[in-house]
Amino acid sequence: MDTVESIRSWVSTHKLTSIGAIWASAIGASMAYTGSRTALKPSLRLIHARMHAQALTLAVLSGAAAYHYYDKSCRKQEEAASA
């Protein structure tokens, strides 16, 4: 099993953990970025980081839904072809 397939399998099994990890990473990256670029108060930086993380999480959830739909339709086609 190659690396991409093993990652895909792990993400498929641990969907919520993956989304939570992406959200936490986005919070940290946004905090680091805004901390180095602007002179905002920490409370405002946290609000901006949360907004960026929420936008990224929505994009990831949309991608996960699209992948789930694609995977489900491919499985139906394979079952129809083998029957």
OpenMM code with the backbone's topology and positions (N, CA, C; nanometers):
from openmm import Vec3, app, unit

residues = "MET ASP THR VAL GLU SER ILE ARG SER TRP VAL SER THR HIS LYS LEU THR SER ILE GLY ALA ILE TRP ALA SER ALA ILE GLY ALA SER MET ALA TYR THR GLY SER ARG THR ALA LEU LYS PRO SER LEU ARG LEU ILE HIS ALA ARG MET HIS ALA GLN ALA LEU THR LEU ALA VAL LEU SER GLY ALA ALA ALA TYR HIS TYR TYR ASP LYS SER CYS ARG LYS GLN GLU GLU ALA ALA SER ALA".split()
positions = [
    Vec3(0.0857, -0.1177, 0.0000),
    Vec3(0.0000, 0.0000, 0.0000),
    Vec3(0.0903, 0.1240, 0.0000),
    Vec3(0.0670, 0.2150, -0.0920),
    Vec3(0.1504, 0.3340, -0.0988),
    Vec3(0.1070, 0.4378, 0.0044),
    Vec3(0.1849, 0.5430, 0.0156),
    Vec3(0.1633, 0.6432, 0.1194),
    Vec3(0.0307, 0.7167, 0.1014),
    Vec3(-0.0008, 0.7559, -0.0204),
    Vec3(-0.1246, 0.8293, -0.0454),
    Vec3(-0.2459, 0.7438, -0.0098),
    Vec3(-0.2411, 0.6187, -0.0465),
    Vec3(-0.3534, 0.5289, -0.0167),
    Vec3(-0.3678, 0.5066, 0.1338),
    Vec3(-0.2556, 0.4959, 0.2045),
    Vec3(-0.2639, 0.4758, 0.3496),
    Vec3(-0.3179, 0.6013, 0.4189),
    Vec3(-0.2791, 0.7189, 0.3708),
    Vec3(-0.3324, 0.8436, 0.4274),
    Vec3(-0.4816, 0.8540, 0.3988),
    Vec3(-0.5218, 0.8224, 0.2764),
    Vec3(-0.6631, 0.8271, 0.2392),
    Vec3(-0.7449, 0.7309, 0.3244),
    Vec3(-0.6892, 0.6129, 0.3500),
    Vec3(-0.7592, 0.5143, 0.4325),
    Vec3(-0.7741, 0.5643, 0.5760),
    Vec3(-0.6668, 0.6238, 0.6314),
    Vec3(-0.6716, 0.6737, 0.7689),
    Vec3(-0.7726, 0.7876, 0.7803),
    Vec3(-0.7706, 0.8807, 0.6849),
    Vec3(-0.8633, 0.9934, 0.6881),
    Vec3(-1.0066, 0.9451, 0.6734),
    Vec3(-1.0266, 0.8449, 0.5893),
    Vec3(-1.1613, 0.7902, 0.5719),
    Vec3(-1.2125, 0.7278, 0.7007),
    Vec3(-1.1241, 0.6655, 0.7753),
    Vec3(-1.1625, 0.6025, 0.9010),
    Vec3(-1.1805, 0.7046, 1.0133),
    Vec3(-1.0978, 0.8084, 1.0157),
    Vec3(-1.0968, 0.9074, 1.1239),
    Vec3(-1.1358, 1.0457, 1.0708),
    Vec3(-1.2553, 1.0584, 1.0194),
    Vec3(-1.2997, 1.1833, 0.9568),
    Vec3(-1.3001, 1.3010, 1.0539),
    Vec3(-1.3635, 1.2842, 1.1687),
    Vec3(-1.3746, 1.3959, 1.2624),
    Vec3(-1.2403, 1.4348, 1.3230),
    Vec3(-1.1553, 1.3379, 1.3466),
    Vec3(-1.0213, 1.3676, 1.3976),
    Vec3(-0.9438, 1.4492, 1.2951),
    Vec3(-0.9575, 1.4135, 1.1691),
    Vec3(-0.8886, 1.4862, 1.0624),
    Vec3(-0.9374, 1.6305, 1.0546),
    Vec3(-1.0668, 1.6496, 1.0601),
    Vec3(-1.1231, 1.7844, 1.0525),
    Vec3(-1.0833, 1.8661, 1.1749),
    Vec3(-1.0832, 1.8048, 1.2918),
    Vec3(-1.0394, 1.8746, 1.4125),
    Vec3(-0.8933, 1.9138, 1.4068),
    Vec3(-0.8099, 1.8270, 1.3524),
    Vec3(-0.6674, 1.8579, 1.3398),
    Vec3(-0.6452, 1.9720, 1.2412),
    Vec3(-0.7200, 1.9729, 1.1334),
    Vec3(-0.7081, 2.0820, 1.0359),
    Vec3(-0.7536, 2.2131, 1.0991),
    Vec3(-0.8620, 2.2079, 1.1764),
    Vec3(-0.9118, 2.3285, 1.2427),
    Vec3(-0.8077, 2.3831, 1.3409),
    Vec3(-0.7502, 2.2957, 1.4222),
    Vec3(-0.6501, 2.3394, 1.5200),
    Vec3(-0.5258, 2.3944, 1.4502),
    Vec3(-0.4856, 2.3307, 1.3421),
    Vec3(-0.3705, 2.3798, 1.2658),
    Vec3(-0.3987, 2.5170, 1.2061),
    Vec3(-0.5202, 2.5362, 1.1573),
    Vec3(-0.5568, 2.6652, 1.0994),
    Vec3(-0.5567, 2.7748, 1.2051),
    Vec3(-0.6049, 2.7433, 1.3243),
    Vec3(-0.6018, 2.8415, 1.4343),
    Vec3(-0.4574, 2.8818, 1.4634),
    Vec3(-0.3707, 2.7826, 1.4783),
    Vec3(-0.2303, 2.8110, 1.5095),
    Vec3(-0.1611, 2.8889, 1.3990),
    Vec3(-0.1835, 2.8496, 1.2744),
    Vec3(-0.1198, 2.9190, 1.1626),
    Vec3(-0.1698, 3.0625, 1.1504),
    Vec3(-0.2991, 3.0828, 1.1683),
    Vec3(-0.3542, 3.2170, 1.1584),
    Vec3(-0.3054, 3.3061, 1.2723),
    Vec3(-0.2968, 3.2497, 1.3924),
    Vec3(-0.2442, 3.3266, 1.5060),
    Vec3(-0.0987, 3.3673, 1.4810),
    Vec3(-0.0202, 3.2743, 1.4289),
    Vec3(0.1202, 3.3052, 1.4004),
    Vec3(0.1325, 3.4106, 1.2905),
    Vec3(0.0509, 3.3964, 1.1866),
    Vec3(0.0569, 3.4906, 1.0754),
    Vec3(0.0143, 3.6305, 1.1185),
    Vec3(-0.0992, 3.6428, 1.1852),
    Vec3(-0.1461, 3.7754, 1.2264),
    Vec3(-0.0575, 3.8340, 1.3357),
    Vec3(0.0039, 3.7490, 1.4155),
    Vec3(0.0943, 3.7986, 1.5185),
    Vec3(0.2203, 3.8612, 1.4610),
    Vec3(0.2652, 3.8077, 1.3487),
    Vec3(0.3871, 3.8601, 1.2888),
    Vec3(0.3602, 3.9756, 1.1921),
    Vec3(0.2378, 3.9888, 1.1425),
    Vec3(0.2077, 4.0892, 1.0401),
    Vec3(0.1389, 4.2146, 1.0937),
    Vec3(0.0600, 4.2025, 1.1961),
    Vec3(-0.0181, 4.3172, 1.2431),
    Vec3(0.0032, 4.3377, 1.3922),
    Vec3(-0.0314, 4.4557, 1.4362),
    Vec3(-0.0181, 4.4887, 1.5781),
    Vec3(-0.1554, 4.4903, 1.6447),
    Vec3(-0.2286, 4.3811, 1.6300),
    Vec3(-0.3607, 4.3715, 1.6914),
    Vec3(-0.3503, 4.3193, 1.8340),
    Vec3(-0.4524, 4.3494, 1.9132),
    Vec3(-0.4582, 4.2935, 2.0475),
    Vec3(-0.4787, 4.1428, 2.0355),
    Vec3(-0.4323, 4.0661, 2.1356),
    Vec3(-0.4471, 3.9200, 2.1297),
    Vec3(-0.5921, 3.8742, 2.1134),
    Vec3(-0.6861, 3.9457, 2.1719),
    Vec3(-0.8262, 3.9055, 2.1587),
    Vec3(-0.8736, 3.9186, 2.0141),
    Vec3(-0.8314, 4.0233, 1.9455),
    Vec3(-0.8695, 4.0409, 1.8052),
    Vec3(-0.7998, 3.9385, 1.7160),
    Vec3(-0.6745, 3.9083, 1.7489),
    Vec3(-0.6036, 3.8056, 1.6720),
    Vec3(-0.6734, 3.6715, 1.6855),
    Vec3(-0.7212, 3.6401, 1.8051),
    Vec3(-0.7919, 3.5141, 1.8267),
    Vec3(-0.9240, 3.5102, 1.7497),
    Vec3(-0.9946, 3.6217, 1.7470),
    Vec3(-1.1195, 3.6280, 1.6711),
    Vec3(-1.0923, 3.6069, 1.5230),
    Vec3(-0.9901, 3.6726, 1.4696),
    Vec3(-0.9561, 3.6557, 1.3282),
    Vec3(-0.9109, 3.5130, 1.2991),
    Vec3(-0.8334, 3.4567, 1.3888),
    Vec3(-0.7875, 3.3185, 1.3695),
    Vec3(-0.9053, 3.2218, 1.3689),
    Vec3(-1.0003, 3.2442, 1.4567),
    Vec3(-1.1188, 3.1574, 1.4619),
    Vec3(-1.1999, 3.1686, 1.3338),
    Vec3(-1.2123, 3.2889, 1.2819),
    Vec3(-1.2861, 3.3075, 1.1565),
    Vec3(-1.2157, 3.2383, 1.0398),
    Vec3(-1.0836, 3.2505, 1.0331),
    Vec3(-1.0085, 3.1828, 0.9270),
    Vec3(-1.0227, 3.0320, 0.9398),
    Vec3(-1.0143, 2.9814, 1.0617),
    Vec3(-1.0258, 2.8370, 1.0834),
    Vec3(-1.1659, 2.7876, 1.0480),
    Vec3(-1.2679, 2.8656, 1.0782),
    Vec3(-1.4039, 2.8246, 1.0430),
    Vec3(-1.4222, 2.8197, 0.8914),
    Vec3(-1.3656, 2.9167, 0.8207),
    Vec3(-1.3757, 2.9165, 0.6750),
    Vec3(-1.3044, 2.7939, 0.6173),
    Vec3(-1.1865, 2.7642, 0.6688),
    Vec3(-1.1134, 2.6468, 0.6218),
    Vec3(-1.1886, 2.5188, 0.6553),
    Vec3(-1.2482, 2.5124, 0.7735),
    Vec3(-1.3238, 2.3940, 0.8131),
    Vec3(-1.4443, 2.3734, 0.7228),
    Vec3(-1.5131, 2.4808, 0.6871),
    Vec3(-1.6258, 2.4680, 0.5939),
    Vec3(-1.5795, 2.4173, 0.4582),
    Vec3(-1.4641, 2.4646, 0.4126),
    Vec3(-1.4107, 2.4169, 0.2845),
    Vec3(-1.3753, 2.2690, 0.2930),
    Vec3(-1.3147, 2.2276, 0.4033),
    Vec3(-1.2785, 2.0869, 0.4203),
    Vec3(-1.4034, 1.9998, 0.4306),
    Vec3(-1.5033, 2.0450, 0.5046),
    Vec3(-1.6282, 1.9688, 0.5139),
    Vec3(-1.6972, 1.9566, 0.3782),
    Vec3(-1.6950, 2.0634, 0.3000),
    Vec3(-1.7524, 2.0575, 0.1651),
    Vec3(-1.6767, 1.9580, 0.0790),
    Vec3(-1.5443, 1.9600, 0.0893),
    Vec3(-1.4634, 1.8636, 0.0148),
    Vec3(-1.4895, 1.7211, 0.0593),
    Vec3(-1.5049, 1.7018, 0.1893),
    Vec3(-1.5331, 1.5679, 0.2411),
    Vec3(-1.6697, 1.5183, 0.1937),
    Vec3(-1.7674, 1.6078, 0.1893),
    Vec3(-1.9000, 1.5690, 0.1401),
    Vec3(-1.8942, 1.5330, -0.0080),
    Vec3(-1.8206, 1.6115, -0.0860),
    Vec3(-1.8066, 1.5820, -0.2284),
    Vec3(-1.7352, 1.4488, -0.2490),
    Vec3(-1.6311, 1.4238, -0.1703),
    Vec3(-1.5590, 1.2969, -0.1817),
    Vec3(-1.6498, 1.1800, -0.1434),
    Vec3(-1.7257, 1.1963, -0.0370),
    Vec3(-1.8175, 1.0910, 0.0069),
    Vec3(-1.9198, 1.0601, -0.1020),
    Vec3(-1.9762, 1.1630, -0.1631),
    Vec3(-2.0735, 1.1438, -0.2703),
    Vec3(-2.0080, 1.0737, -0.3895),
    Vec3(-1.8872, 1.1181, -0.4273),
    Vec3(-1.8153, 1.0580, -0.5398),
    Vec3(-1.7839, 0.9115, -0.5107),
    Vec3(-1.7351, 0.8833, -0.3912),
    Vec3(-1.6997, 0.7466, -0.3532),
    Vec3(-1.8230, 0.6569, -0.3528),
    Vec3(-1.9332, 0.7094, -0.3013),
    Vec3(-2.0575, 0.6316, -0.2963),
    Vec3(-2.1091, 0.6010, -0.4369),
    Vec3(-2.1029, 0.6987, -0.5267),
    Vec3(-2.1510, 0.6755, -0.6634),
    Vec3(-2.0590, 0.5793, -0.7378),
    Vec3(-1.9285, 0.5842, -0.7114),
    Vec3(-1.8356, 0.4895, -0.7746),
    Vec3(-1.8623, 0.3471, -0.7262),
    Vec3(-1.8915, 0.3318, -0.5986),
    Vec3(-1.9216, 0.1981, -0.5454),
    Vec3(-2.0488, 0.1418, -0.6066),
    Vec3(-2.1506, 0.2265, -0.6255),
    Vec3(-2.2748, 0.1802, -0.6879),
    Vec3(-2.2496, 0.1355, -0.8313),
    Vec3(-2.1672, 0.2093, -0.9041),
    Vec3(-2.1359, 0.1726, -1.0423),
    Vec3(-2.0584, 0.0415, -1.0474),
    Vec3(-1.9651, 0.0216, -0.9529),
    Vec3(-1.8886, -0.1037, -0.9491),
    Vec3(-1.9797, -0.2225, -0.9167),
    Vec3(-2.0727, -0.2019, -0.8230),
    Vec3(-2.1663, -0.3094, -0.7879),
    Vec3(-2.2578, -0.3417, -0.9051),
    Vec3(-2.3014, -0.2406, -0.9765),
    Vec3(-2.3885, -0.2632, -1.0930),
    Vec3(-2.3125, -0.3349, -1.2039),
    Vec3(-2.1852, -0.3030, -1.2200),
    Vec3(-2.1060, -0.3660, -1.3252),
    Vec3(-2.0739, -0.5119, -1.2924),
    Vec3(-2.0558, -0.5426, -1.1647),
    Vec3(-2.0210, -0.6796, -1.1254),
    Vec3(-2.1450, -0.7690, -1.1124),
    Vec3(-2.2624, -0.7113, -1.1041),
    Vec3(-2.3851, -0.7907, -1.0879),
    Vec3(-2.4369, -0.8453, -1.2186),
] * unit.nanometer
topology = app.Topology()
chain = topology.addChain("A")
for resn in residues:
    res = topology.addResidue(resn, chain)
    for name in ("N", "CA", "C"):
        topology.addAtom(name, app.Element.getBySymbol(name[0]), res)
